[in-house]
Amino acid sequence: QRLSFFGFTLGWDLPLASTGTVRRSAEGRWEILLDPAFAADPLPPAVAVSPYDSAARRWITTPVAELHPGFGGAAQASPPRLYFSPAFKSFPEGTTVLVRHYDLDGTGMLITQDSSDITCRKLVFSQIPGMAWVAHTRVRGLHLDGCRLEPGAVPTQPVSATRDGFHTIGVSDILIENCDFSGMGDDAVNIASSYRVITQVDPDGRFRTNTALKSGEVVGLRAANDLKLRGQAAVKGNEDRGYRLKQRLGSAPEAGDIVEPRATAVSRVLLRGNRFHDHRGRGIIFKGEQASIERNEIANLMGPGILIGYDRQWPEGFASANLVIAGNRLSNVNHGKRYQPELSRGAITVVAEGEHDQPTAVPVHRNLVIEQNVIMESPNPGIAVASAEGVWIRGNEIAPNSPEDAKPILVENAAQITISPE
């Protein structure tokens, strides 16, 4: 508790992935020729391929964000540095790529188990196998000021080939300011809570969840199909015998329903004056309450610059409420097809994932203000709002990438939306 970390640099002298170029052989086979520095015998496994500018050490924003090919095997060469697969035709010939060999982990800073009031000032993380910061399990109060994620000493390598920059689960009271994050293999910032799923409902009404609950804790219960809130109540019971609600709700729990432990709901978050750029994933993912995302510069991303979501692929929520997104500048984001197109439509996206990768038909997020943001050079709608009610969109400047992309604002499955020029 009440710890400060100041002014150190942390990195790994570890090649995270190999770089190469897509080409088509004289026989018509699609190949990736690795750069000579990465020749090996035998070649390591190739897990995934992404377009990557090795000279600038940044991800290339293209429709194919990441490819998981069924590799036909490695062709022999001297030295051996060749992969081949029909899947490589997804990339234009001559595309420079990053070939990921392993799904590595290894966190720069792990904060957990009843920690609070942790400050990091002017830390620099480079070449990290996993995430830079991870925090979970009864953690409160994180402050990052002037920290940087940037490529390290090994030429051509990103900061991480696979992971997020800052990832927290169930952590409140977060302040991130004046930071510069680049080069991550997934998202820059992901702030969320972890929900449970009801796996079984017994004939007597007891229910069981995929992860244990605490007797006496208050939970929110949401319907599996559309995330409609059934209500909130305290639970009683244990993992072995199952759980009951201490009070009756309008409808009984069903298998597949989502259970939100309210004690872990995220609240009181401020992200201001940061630069989040050149990542393979998204800029800011937020799922919580009472937050402000303001005056950040977000650029060169495969996914949305700011995503207010409710995820079903990962067990991460909860609903967002009382949120301000103001004065941010977003450019060249949301190019990749890796993210479900119905759930990542805008440079700024508000959505809750329902069935079949579609936005929920009922409002989940409430009371959001999106104002005075500048959005440029993005191929999808500037602002996309779904699964929400009580949203004010005002005074934003949106410049589409081309006339075909001239859909500045998209609203669907939403209510009480106000759009104004100022």
N, C-alpha and C positions, 0 to 999 in steps of 0.2 A: 504494500500500500504506500501511496505517495512516493513513487520512485521517478527519477528523471534520468534519461539517457541522452547524452549530448556528444555530437561531433565525431562519431567513428564511422569507418567504412567496413563493410562486410561483403565478402564475395568468395566464390568457389573457383579454383583453377581446374574446371571440369568441362570438357566439351559436352554441351547439352544436346547437340544435333549436328547434322552435316548439311552443307550447302551444295547445290548442284544446278544443272540446267536440263530442262526438258528438250528432247530432240526426237526425231523420227529417223530410224536407220534406213539404209538403202533397201533393206528387205521389207520396209513398211512397219517395223515394230516400234512401238512407243517406249522410250527409255528415259531414264534420268542418269546423266553422267555426273558423278560426284566430282567436286573440285579436288585437285591432286593432294591437297593437305589432308583429306579425309579418306584416302585409300586404306583399305584393310583387307586382310585375308585370314579368316573368312569375313565377309561383310556382316555387320550386326543386323538384327531384325529391323525392318522399316515399318513403323506403326502408323504414321500419318505424314502427309505432305501438305505444305502450305506455300503459296506464293510469298517470296521474301526477297528483299533487296539487300544482298549481303554487303555491298559497298556502303550503303547508308545505314545498315543494321536496323531495318524497319520492315514491318509487314506491308505487303502490297494489297491495296483495297481492290479486290476483284470479286465477281459473283461467287466463285468457288473459294470459300474461306478455308476449308480443310478437306482433304480427301483421305479416306481410309480404303485404299485399294486392296483387292485380293491379289497379292503379289504373285506373279508367276515364277519368281525365284530370281536369283542374281546371276547375270551372265558372267562368264569368265573374261578377264582382261588382265593386262600386265602393266601396272598393278591392278588387281580387281577393284573396280569402283563403279559398277554398273548395276542398276535395277531396271527391270522391265515389267510392264503391266498394260493391258489394253485400257485400263482406267486413266492412264496418263493423258489420253487424248482430250480429257476435260480441260487441259491447259493448252494455250497456244504454244506452238513450237518456239523455243527460245526463252520461255518463262524461267526465271531464276526462282528456285524453291529451297525451302528448308525441309529436310527429311528428319523426322523425329524417330529415334531408335528405341527409346524406353519411356515409360510413363513414370518419370522420376518424382520423388518427393524430397523434402528437406527444407524446413521453414526458417526464414531469417529470424523472426521473433514470435514465439508462442506465449500467449498470455491466457491463463486459465485458473480455475479453482480459487474463487473468492478473492481475486485481485481487483484493486480499484485505484483510480487516480494515478495513471501511468502517463508520463510525458516523454515524447521523443522529439528532440530538436536537432535538425541538421544532420540526420543520419543518412548515409548513402549505402544502398544495397545494389550489388551487381552480380550477375551470373548466379542466380539462385535456382536450384533444382525445382523447388516448389514455390509456395507463396512467400511474400515478404513478411506480412503481418497476419497472424491468425489469432482470434480471441473468441472464447466461448466458456460456458459453465460458470455462472455467477460472477461475471466481470462487469464492472461499471466504471466509467470515467476514463476515456482514452483521448489523448491530445497529441496530434502530429503537427509539427510546425517546421516548415522549411526542409522537409525530408525529400530525398530524391531516389528514384529507381532509374538506373541508367546502365547501358552496356558496359562490360568490364574489359579486362586486359586481353582476353582471347579474341583475336580478330574474327569478324563475321557473326559472332554469337549474340542472341538477344539476352535480355535479363533472365527470362524464364521461357522455356519452350512450351509449357503446359498450363501454367497456373495463374491465379489472380494476384494483384498487388496487395490489396487490403481486404480481408474477408472476416466478417464477424457474424456470430450466431447468438441472438438474444442479448446483445450488449447495448445499453443505453448510455446517454451522456457522452457523445462522441463529438469532437471538434477536429477537423482536418483543414488546415489553412496553409497557404503559401508553399505547397508541395508541388513537385514535378515528377510524374510517373510516366515512364515510357518503356516499351520493349517487352511487355508481358505477353505470355502465350494464351491468356484468356482475358478476363476483365480487369479494369483498373481498380474499382472499388465495388464491393458487394456487401451490403449491410442488410441483414434479414433475421428472422427467427425461424426455428424449426418446429413444424407441427407434427402431430401423431396421426395415424390412420387407424380406424376401427377395423380390425381383421375378422371379428366374429361377434355375433349377438346371440346369447343363449336364450332358450325358451323362457327362462324366468326374467329376462330383461337385462341381465348383466352383460357387459360388453368387454371385449379385450382389445388391446392396441398393440401396434408393432413395437412400440417402445414404452417403458413403464411410466406411469403417472404417480404423483404423490397424493396420498389420501388427504383430503381437505383443501387441495388447491382448486382455484376457480379456473374453469376452462370455457372457451367458446366452442360451440358445435356448429359445423357447417355441412350442408347437404353435399353429397359426393358429386352429383351431376352438374349443379350450377353454383355451388358455393354460397347458396342462400343461408343466412344466419338463422339457425333454429333457436338460438338463445344462449345464455350463459348461466352456469350453475357450478357449485362445488361438487367434487367427486368424492366418493368413499369406496374403500375396498383396497385390493392389492393385485399385483401381477398374477399371482397364482389363482385366486378365486374370481378375478374379474372385478369390474367397477360398476357402480351405480351413480346416478345423479342424485344429489340431495334434494332437488326440487324438480317437479314435473315441468317439462317444456311443452310448447304447442304441438310438437311431433316427436316421436320416440327416435332414439338413435338407430341408425341402420349401418350394416356392413359397408365399408368404403367411406363413411363420413369422416370428415377432418376434425381433429380435436386440437384446439389452440390453447396451450397453457398460458394464461394471461400474465403470469409473473415474468415471463420471458419476452413479452411484447417490447419491441424497440420503440424508444421515444427520446426526444430531446437530442437532436442531431443537427449539426451545422457544418456544411462543406462550403468553404469560401476561398476565392482567390487562388485556386489551384490550376495546374496544367496537367491534363490527362490526354495522352496522345500516342499514336503509333502502337496500338495494341491489336492483337488478333481478334479480341472479343468486343466487349462493350465498354462504355466509359464508367457511368455510375449506375448501379442497380440498388434501388432502395425499396424496402418493404417495412413500413413502420409509421409512426405518428409524431406530430409536433416536430417538424423538421424544416430546414431551409437550405436550399441548394442555390448558391448565389455567386455571381461574378467568376465563374470558372471558364477556362478555355479548354474545349474538348475537340480533338481533331484526329483524322486519319484512323478510322475504326471500321471493322467489318460489320459490327452490330450497331444498335442505337447508341446515341451519345448519353441519353438519360432514359432509364427504364424504371417505371413504377409498376411493379408486377406482383403477381401471385402465381408461383410456379407449381406445376404438377410433375414435371420431369424430375426435379429435385424437391424434397419435402421442405420447401422454404416459402414462408409468407411473412407476416400476416397482412390483412388489409391495411391500406394506407389512409390516413386522415389528417387534416389540418397541416397541409404541406404547401410550401411556397417554393417555386422554381423561378428565379428572377435574375436578369442581367447576365445570363450565360452566353457565351459565343461558341457555336458549334459549326464545324465545317468538315466536309468530306467524310461523313459517317454513314453507316447503315448500308453498306454495299453487299455484304455477304448473304448467301442463301442458306447458310448453316442454321440460322435461327428461323423458327417457324414463321413463315411470311405473314400469317394471320395474326401473329402475336408480337410482331416487331415492325410495325408498318412505318413508324415515324422516327425522325431524328430524336424527338422527345416522344416517348410512348407511355401511355397509361393503359393498362390492360390487366385482366385477371383470366387465367387459363381455365376454361371449362372442358367439356368433353370434346374429343376428336380435334384437339389443337385449335379450338375456336374460342373467341372471347365469350365470357358468360353473358347470358341474356339479362341477368339481374345485376343491379349496382353492387359493387363490392367496395370500391374506394370512394371516399367522400371528402368534400371541402378542400379542394385544391386550387391554387392560384398559379397560373403560368403567364408570366408577364415580362416584357422588356427583354426578351431573348433575341439574339441574332442567329439565324440558321442559314448556311450557305453551302452550295456545292454538294448537296446530298440527293441521291436519286429517288428517294421515296418522300411521302408527305413530310412536311416540316414538323407538324404536331399531329399525333394520332391519339384520340381519346376513346376508350371503350370501357364497359363494365364500371361506370362511375356515375355519380350524381353530385351536383353542387360544384361545378368547375367553372372558373373564370379564366378566359383566355383573352388577354388584352395587351395591346401595344407591342406585339412581336413583329420583327422584321424577318421575312422568309423569302429567300432568293432561290428558286428551283434550279437544279442542275441543267435542265434543258426544257424546251416547251412540252415534251412528252411527260415530264415529271411535274408539271404545273398543278399539283394538288396540295396547296399549302397546308390545309387543315382538314383532317378526316375525323368525323364523329360517328360512332355507331354503338348501339346497345347502351345508350347513356341518356341521362335526364338532367334537367335544370342546368343546361350549359349556356353560359353567356360569353359571346364573342364580340369584342369591340376594338377599335383602332387605338384606343388609349385608355 
